[in-house]
Amino acid sequence: MKNFKLLSLALALATGTSLSAATILTSGSWDGANKNLNHYFAAWGVGLDVNADQMAGDEYWHSILSSGDNAVMLLEVAGHAPLNTFGIFQTGQSGITHTQIFNGAAGSGASALLTVPTGAFGFYLEYKGKYFYSDPNLNGPIGGYDQLASYQGPFGGVTTVGGVLWDQSSYLLAWEDLPYASSDKDYNDMVLMIRVQEHQVPDSGATALMILGGLATLIGLRRKLR
């Protein structure tokens, strides 16, 4: 059995280019000493460099995610936490549409199944009508900075982060909820885990056997009809 999700992921990473990867400060935070993403990664045992290991191509996610995949909120360390919302956006001729996944009341441990639209889509973080998008080009009025840092789980390894399975089918999304230039650049304001659920199809050998079996059945029916 082969998981076509991994093929889609490989294609996305091969062709994706990060427009302007976020630069995350690894010490200090306005929320308190060491309360930055680097601190939480160490506490969770993630084993990634918050800057060097950011995933390329995280502006849009349609080649990686599909409906039924799972989103879990791991952490919110922000004064805006009770009002921050998270969801999916799409661009079109009529502008940008937003579909909320988590409202301001959602906190650590909240989970939801994704319902993704047809076509290209990305993620947003919103506070009082101000939107930060996974596509930095859409953050133009605030300087075009990358407000989202994304990370893929380890290949060939399985562990847990915040009680959630962390492997190659998992992605951490870490947001900065203030305009980058005037923020503390800690990217701990909302951290989510997105898990790809397996959508498996028979491999080529199994498919061939199914086709041969079907042909044999048809031949047998034709002989009986004669």
C-alpha positions, 0 to 999 in steps of 0.5 A: 500500500502506498500513501499518495499524500507522501508523493504530493508532499514530495512534489510540493517541497520540490517545487515550493519556494519560501518567499521570505522565511520567518526569522525567529528570535531564540532568546527572550519574549515579551511573554516572559523569559525564554517563552519563545518557540525555541524554548518550547521546541526544546521542552517538547523534544522536537529536535529542530532548529526554529530558523534553519529547519523551516519548511519551504512552500508553506504559503499554500497547502492544497497539495498536502492536505485534504478534508478529514485531516486533523488540526490540534492547538498545542499552545497559545502564549499571547495577550491576544489569545482570547480573541485570536482566530485561525482558519483557511483562506482562499483568494478569488476574483471577489477577494479573499474568503475566510473559513474559521477553524478555531475561534478565540475561545479555543485553547490548548488541546482543541481539535478539529477536522479540516474541511478544505475547499477545492483549489489553492488555499492557505491559513490565516491568523486573525485578531480584531479584523486584522489578518495575517496570512501564510502567504507573505505577499498578502501581508503587504500592508504590514510589510509583507513579512512571513508571520508563519513558520512551519515544520514537518515531522521527522522522517523515519521517527515517531514521537509525541508533541503535546500528546499528539503524534509527531512524525513525517505526516505531521506539521507544526504551524507557529504564528506571530500575532503582531506585525513582524517589524513591531513584534517580539518575534517569538512565534509562540502566539499560536502553535498548531499541529496539522496531521495528515490522515492516511488515504491509502490506495492499492499499489501497482501490484495489487491493482494489476491482480485486481484487473486480472481477476476482473478479466478472468471473471468476465471471461468466465461469464462469457463462456457460460453465456455461450 
